[in-house]
Amino acid sequence: MEHPQQWSAYAPSKQSRYGLVPGHQNTTTKDPMARPPDMRVVTALASRGETLASTLRAMNGGPVTALQHLSTRDVVMIPDLFEPSSGFVMPPDPWAVAGGAAKTIYQRLVEEIQHATRLEAAPAQGGGSGHRDVAFSTNTDGVFTDDADGLFKAWHKTTPRAAGDGLADPNGRDGNGHLIVNDRDRRWQLAQQRGEAPMYSAVHARIEDFFRMKIQGKRYNHYRDMTNWKPFHHDAAGLDKDAGKGGKDAGKG
């Protein structure tokens, strides 16, 4: 790594910074952009309203403004959606230990999946190829370990070079960006039906209430470290015009 003092050895640029902008002004153009922006980041506080619509009205009061109406180009950030101050109710913890430290939502979700993993795994269906997905489970400390019967499954194909840490396929040709909880695994389905995944259910109930929507399908995406990532992609409605009918393919994350 070069030391900052070494930078003085390089000759300064011969082009003045004032020549980079026409007319030596700090404003490149004074004409407003007519087209919509590629992306607009909208921040809303759930503590300001019971629903997203009421929150946007409360935070952007007065005459109707553009921020009271969202578009497909908007990214909405709601930092307090799962905070008690905004009305989110923490469900009882089936595995709470007397005198134990309070757990975060993340810790409770991972613990619920860990307990579901201990249920008896269903036998593999057919498949003479012997292929097994890259899968993991967690121990009592929340550390991920390789486990062919684990509920955490490597997901979203990419290249081995771009794969998350430990998520390259054994075939040497493919990689995976992140993990999901295998929502088709009977153990995870039973855990939810038995009430053994209360935090997972509470998160979905909160999303339904705040966004005034009915969740038709759900999947737990998990990014276990900073090497995990989600490639840019379209959900089904972006490729199949029938997949998104009735607003059934709207992602919330």
C-alpha positions in Angstrom: 0.0 0.0 0.0 1.4 3.4 -1.0 2.0 6.0 1.7 0.1 9.3 1.2 3.5 11.2 1.2 4.4 9.3 -2.0 1.6 11.0 -3.8 3.6 14.2 -4.0 5.9 12.5 -6.4 3.2 12.5 -9.1 2.9 15.6 -11.3 -0.3 17.6 -10.9 -2.9 17.5 -13.6 -2.3 20.1 -16.4 -6.1 20.6 -16.8 -7.7 23.0 -14.4 -10.7 21.7 -12.6 -12.5 24.9 -13.8 -12.3 23.6 -17.3 -14.4 20.6 -16.5 -17.6 22.5 -16.4 -18.8 24.8 -19.3 -18.6 28.5 -18.3 -16.6 27.7 -15.2 -19.8 27.2 -13.3 -20.6 24.6 -10.6 -24.0 23.8 -12.2 -23.8 21.7 -15.4 -27.4 22.5 -16.5 -30.3 24.5 -15.3 -32.9 22.6 -17.4 -35.1 20.2 -15.4 -35.1 16.6 -16.4 -38.3 15.8 -18.2 -38.2 12.0 -17.8 -38.7 10.1 -14.5 -35.5 9.2 -12.6 -34.2 5.7 -13.0 -34.6 5.2 -9.3 -36.1 7.2 -6.5 -35.4 6.4 -2.8 -38.4 7.2 -0.5 -38.1 7.0 3.2 -41.1 6.4 5.4 -41.5 5.9 9.1 -44.1 3.3 10.2 -44.6 5.1 13.5 -46.3 7.9 11.5 -49.2 5.8 10.3 -50.9 2.4 10.5 -50.4 1.8 6.8 -47.9 2.8 4.1 -50.5 5.1 2.5 -51.3 6.9 5.7 -47.6 7.2 6.6 -46.8 8.8 3.2 -49.7 11.3 3.7 -48.6 12.1 7.2 -45.0 12.7 6.2 -45.8 14.7 3.0 -48.8 16.7 4.2 -50.6 19.6 2.5 -51.6 19.5 -1.1 -51.2 16.2 -3.0 -47.5 15.7 -3.7 -45.5 13.3 -5.8 -44.2 11.6 -2.6 -47.8 10.6 -1.7 -47.9 8.3 -4.7 -45.4 5.6 -5.5 -44.2 4.2 -8.9 -42.4 1.2 -10.1 -39.2 3.2 -10.0 -39.4 3.7 -6.2 -37.4 2.0 -3.5 -39.1 2.5 -0.2 -37.1 2.3 3.0 -39.0 1.9 6.3 -36.3 1.6 9.1 -38.8 1.2 12.0 -41.3 -1.2 10.4 -40.4 -3.9 13.0 -39.8 -1.7 16.0 -42.2 -1.7 19.0 -42.4 2.1 18.6 -44.2 1.6 15.3 -46.7 -0.9 16.7 -44.9 -4.1 15.9 -45.7 -6.7 18.6 -42.9 -9.2 19.4 -44.4 -12.7 19.6 -43.6 -15.0 22.5 -40.4 -16.9 22.3 -40.9 -20.7 22.6 -37.2 -21.2 23.3 -36.6 -18.3 25.7 -34.3 -19.1 28.6 -34.9 -17.7 32.0 -32.4 -14.9 32.7 -31.1 -15.1 29.1 -30.2 -12.1 27.0 -32.9 -10.6 24.7 -32.7 -11.9 21.2 -32.8 -9.9 18.0 -35.4 -10.7 15.3 -32.6 -12.1 13.2 -31.4 -14.4 16.0 -35.0 -15.6 16.6 -35.5 -16.4 12.9 -32.3 -18.4 12.6 -33.2 -20.3 15.9 -36.7 -21.2 14.5 -35.1 -22.6 11.4 -32.6 -24.5 13.5 -35.3 -26.2 15.5 -37.2 -27.1 12.4 -34.1 -28.7 11.0 -34.1 -31.2 13.9 -37.4 -32.6 12.7 -37.1 -35.9 10.8 -36.2 -35.1 7.2 -38.4 -36.5 4.5 -36.7 -39.1 2.2 -35.3 -37.8 -1.1 -37.8 -38.0 -4.0 -36.7 -40.0 -7.1 -33.8 -38.5 -8.8 -31.4 -41.2 -9.9 -28.7 -38.7 -10.7 -27.7 -38.5 -7.0 -27.6 -34.7 -7.2 -27.8 -32.9 -3.9 -28.2 -29.1 -3.5 -25.6 -27.2 -1.5 -27.2 -27.0 1.9 -26.3 -25.9 5.4 -27.7 -25.9 9.0 -26.7 -24.0 12.0 -25.5 -25.1 15.4 -26.6 -23.7 18.8 -24.2 -20.8 18.4 -25.7 -19.9 15.0 -22.6 -21.0 13.1 -23.3 -22.4 9.6 -22.1 -25.9 8.8 -22.3 -28.1 5.7 -25.3 -30.3 6.0 -27.0 -32.1 3.1 -30.2 -32.3 5.1 -30.0 -28.6 6.3 -32.9 -26.2 5.6 -30.6 -23.5 4.3 -30.2 -24.0 0.6 -27.8 -22.3 -1.8 -29.8 -20.2 -4.3 -29.7 -17.9 -7.3 -27.2 -19.2 -9.9 -24.1 -17.2 -10.8 -20.6 -18.1 -11.6 -18.1 -19.9 -9.3 -16.0 -16.7 -9.3 -18.9 -14.5 -8.2 -20.4 -17.1 -5.7 -20.8 -16.3 -2.1 -18.3 -17.8 0.3 -18.7 -21.6 0.3 -21.6 -21.4 -2.2 -19.8 -22.7 -5.4 -21.4 -25.9 -6.8 -19.3 -29.1 -6.8 -19.5 -29.2 -10.6 -17.0 -26.4 -10.9 -19.2 -24.5 -13.4 -21.8 -22.8 -11.3 -22.1 -20.8 -8.1 -24.8 -19.3 -5.9 -25.3 -15.8 -4.7 -27.0 -16.4 -1.3 -29.1 -18.8 0.8 -32.8 -19.4 1.1 -34.8 -21.6 3.5 -36.2 -24.4 1.4 -39.9 -23.5 1.5 -40.8 -26.9 -0.1 -39.2 -28.8 2.8 -42.0 -30.5 4.9 -40.1 -29.7 8.1 -40.3 -26.0 7.6 -44.0 -26.2 6.6 -44.8 -28.2 9.7 -42.9 -25.8 11.9 -45.1 -23.0 10.7 -48.3 -25.0 11.0 -47.5 -26.0 14.6 -46.7 -22.4 15.7 -43.0 -23.2 16.0 -42.0 -20.3 13.8 -43.8 -17.4 15.6 -41.3 -14.6 14.6 -41.4 -15.7 10.9 -45.2 -15.6 11.0 -45.3 -12.2 12.9 -43.0 -10.6 10.2 -45.4 -11.7 7.5 -48.5 -10.5 9.4 -46.8 -7.1 9.9 -46.1 -6.8 6.2 -49.7 -7.7 5.3 -51.1 -5.2 7.8 -48.9 -2.3 6.9 -49.0 -2.7 3.1 -52.7 -3.8 3.0 -51.9 -6.9 1.0 -52.4 -10.6 1.0 -49.3 -12.7 0.9 -49.8 -15.6 -1.6 -46.3 -17.0 -1.3 -43.2 -16.4 0.7 -39.6 -17.3 0.8 -36.8 -16.6 3.3 -33.7 -15.1 1.6 -30.7 -15.2 3.8 -27.4 -13.4 3.4 -25.0 -14.9 6.0 -22.1 -12.5 5.3 -21.0 -9.7 3.0 -20.0 -12.1 0.2 -23.6 -13.1 -0.3 -25.5 -11.1 -2.9 -28.6 -11.0 -5.1 -27.9 -10.6 -8.9 -30.1 -8.1 -10.7 -33.1 -10.1 -12.0 -36.8 -10.1 -12.9 -39.3 -12.0 -10.8 -41.8 -14.1 -12.7 -44.1 -11.2 -13.6 -41.2 -9.6 -15.5 -41.0 -12.5 -17.9 -44.5 -14.0 -17.9 -47.5 -11.6 -18.4 -49.8 -14.0 -16.6 -47.6 -14.5 -13.5 -48.3 -11.0 -12.1 -52.1 -10.8 -12.7 -54.0 -9.6 -9.8 -50.8 -8.1 -8.2 -49.7 -11.5 -7.0 -46.0 -11.0 -7.8 -45.0 -8.0 -5.8 -41.8 -8.5 -3.8 -41.3 -7.1 -0.3 -38.0 -7.5 1.4 
